[in-house]
Amino acid sequence: MAADESSYAAALAEVAEEVPVRSGAFPVLARDLAAGAEDRRTIAGLDGHRTVQELLASPGRPASLVWFLVRAGALDLRPAASDRPVRGR
């Protein structure tokens, strides 16, 4: 039995301010996904700039997709640009 979307969103709450970045495993996994229109919009949003929280505000069921991609190793989570240390300091 699958969890509901709010359960996936709650599981991602701890990393809401992190930015998901496609890993080397992403192309292989994405090729096998049967992504619908809403999932394709979420996948297009995986541009290395949007936080998990921003992605979860997208239409459809983005939390379950993002959760699955993170768990499957297709996404790496990184601090948002504002959280990264500035070089040379």
N, C-alpha and C positions, 0 to 999 in steps of 0.2 A: 504494500500500500504506500503510495507516494505521500510525502508531506505537502502541506499547503504552502502557498507562496509566502505567507507571512512568517512561516517557520524558517524558510530559506533566508529571508531578509533578516530575521533575528540572528541567525547563525553568522551572517556577514556583518552585523553591527560593530563588532570589534575591529573590523578593518575598513569601516565606512569611509575614512579619510585617505585611504591608500589608493594608488592608481594601479589598476590591472594592466599588465603589459603582456602581449602575446609571447609565449615561449617558443622554443624550437619544436615542441610537440604540437603546437597549435595547428599548423597546416595539415598534418596527418589526421588529427581528430576532426577538424572542421570539414574535411573532405567527406567524412563518414556521417556527419550530422545531417538530418533531414530538417534543415532550418526553414521555418515558415517566415512570413514577411516581418513579423514583430521580432523574431529571433535575429533575422538578418539586420534589422535596424540596431539591435543591441550589439551585434558583432561589429557593425560599422562604427559604433561608438567606442570600440576598444582601440583607440588611437594613441594611447599613452599619455593623454592629457586629462581625461575625465576620471573623477574619483568613483569608487564603488557607489557611494551615496548618489552621485549624479546619474550613474547608469541605472540605479534602482528606481529612479523617478521616470524612467522611460515607459511607454505603453507596453502592455502585454505582461509576460511573466519573466522579467529580466533577472530576478533574484535566483530562481531555480537554474537558469542557464549559467549565470556567473558562478554560482556555487559549484555547479557541476564542472565547469571549465577549470576552476581553481583546484578542486579535488582531483581532477584527472591530470593535473600538471600542465595544462595548456595555457595557463596564465600564471605569471609571477606577479606578486604584489610589491609595490615600491612606494616609498613616501611621496606625498604630493610635492610638487616643485617648491612650494613655500616652506616645506619641512626639511628640504635638503640643505646640507651645509654649503656655504658659499666658498668657492675655491680661493685659495690664497689667504684664508683667514684662520 
